Amino acid sequence: MAVFPDYKYGWLAEEFETHLPKELDFRLEANNSEKCAKIFKDNKNVAVPKIYRNLTSERVLTMSFESGIPAASVKEMHAQGIDLKKTSRLISETFNHMIYKEGFVHSDPHPGNIFIRKAVIDGKDDL
C-alpha cells in the first residue's frame, strides 16, 4: 500500500478466513435476531421480525415482513410527518439498551435493517 507502506496486512486475510464464513451463515443471523426479539419483547417501540426456522438455512433467512420506512429515507420520513429528533432518540436508546444494559452487540445496524413507523414515533400503540 502506498499510503501506509510499512503497515503489515497479513492478519487481514486470516481474519477474513475465520470470520467471513460466519457472516455468510444466515442461521447465525437468525440466532442474533431471536436474541434481539427476546431483549425487546416487552418494548412496544421495537419490532423484530419473526424468524421461520423451518424455512431458514445457512444460505436463506426467512422472516416475517415488517412495514416501515428505511432509516436512511429522511425525505420520506419528513413527508410522513415523522419527528426526526424523536426517531434519533429512539434508535439511540434502543441500541444503548441492547449494548450497555443487555451486553449484546448486533453488529449489523445499517439503515436496511432499521425501519421507522410513524405510530411508534408518535407514541401510539398501534404497530
DACOR-V322973 format. One record per pair of residues at least 12 apart in sequence whose ideal C-beta (glycine too) atoms are under 7 Angstrom apart, sorted by the first residue. I is the first residue (numbers start at 1). J is the second residue. D is the distance in Angstrom with one decimal. If there is no record, write none. Layout:
<<I;J;D> <I;J;D>>
This chain:
<<25;58;5.1> <26;56;6.2> <26;57;6.8> <26;58;6.2> <26;59;6.4> <26;60;6.2> <26;61;3.8> <27;56;6.5> <27;57;6.9> <27;58;5.8> <29;61;5.6> <30;51;4.7> <30;53;6.9> <30;56;5.1> <30;61;6.0> <32;106;5.6> <33;48;6.1> <33;49;6.8> <33;51;5.5> <33;63;6.9> <34;51;5.7> <35;104;6.1> <36;48;4.9> <36;106;6.0> <39;98;5.9> <39;102;5.1> <39;104;6.5> <44;125;5.9> <45;90;6.0> <45;120;5.1> <46;94;5.7> <47;66;5.6> <47;127;5.8> <49;63;3.9> <49;64;4.6> <49;66;5.1> <50;63;6.1> <50;64;4.2> <51;63;5.2> <66;115;6.2> <67;117;6.9> <68;115;2.8> <68;116;5.5> <68;117;4.8> <69;115;6.2> <69;116;4.9> <70;111;5.2> <70;112;6.5> <70;115;6.0> <71;111;4.3> <71;114;4.0> <71;115;6.9> <71;116;6.0> <72;111;3.5> <77;116;6.1> <80;118;5.4> <81;118;6.9> <82;116;6.1> <82;118;5.4> <82;121;5.3> <83;121;5.7> <86;121;5.0> <87;116;5.6> <87;121;5.5> <90;121;6.7> <91;114;6.7> <95;109;6.6>>
